[in-house]
């Protein structure tokens, strides 16, 4: 796999880690009772997160198109490497499945919740807290899958680079 898809994976990872600034307050409450969430996180933290996700939902559609394009390039690249590279087929397939699962989780779970949070109707505090908790948990899962894909692709690229260096050293 070339350098460009790894850079693009880094871009997507950067977007997710930027959102982690608002999501991390929910992570200690992953196993907690969802009805008690609003009392565990302050109203100010909830309001900051809602404001952030409203801004995310209302950002220009060009950024959304760029993100879709980047995701499509990564999916095509990892799937293509699965077909072409016989020596690393399993790792490339796992990388493709990891990223495809991340995309599916984002599209099916995270994006609809963010759009609901960005709606003009203000939710009740307990409903809002539950939605923010769900966004945080799903974005954490997406982040782990993106980083897993990046690490697998980087390991394959590093191994291919070492093979190329050893072949070049044999020629010299």
ZIVEN-V597053 format. One record per pair of residues at least 12 apart in sequence whose C-alpha atoms are under 6 Angstrom apart, sorted by sequence separation. I is the first residue (numbers start at 1). J is the second residue. D is the distance in Angstrom with one decimal. If there is no record, write none. Layout:
# ZIVEN-V597053
i->I j->J d->D
i->I j->J d->D
This chain:
# ZIVEN-V597053
i->79 j->96 d->5.9
i->78 j->96 d->5.2
i->110 j->135 d->5.6
i->22 j->49 d->5.5
i->102 j->142 d->4.7
i->102 j->145 d->5.7
i->98 j->145 d->5.5
i->99 j->146 d->5.9
i->99 j->149 d->6.0
i->98 j->149 d->5.9
i->95 j->149 d->4.7
i->54 j->118 d->4.3
i->5 j->74 d->5.7
i->38 j->126 d->5.4
i->38 j->129 d->5.5
i->26 j->133 d->5.6
i->23 j->136 d->4.7
i->1 j->157 d->5.9
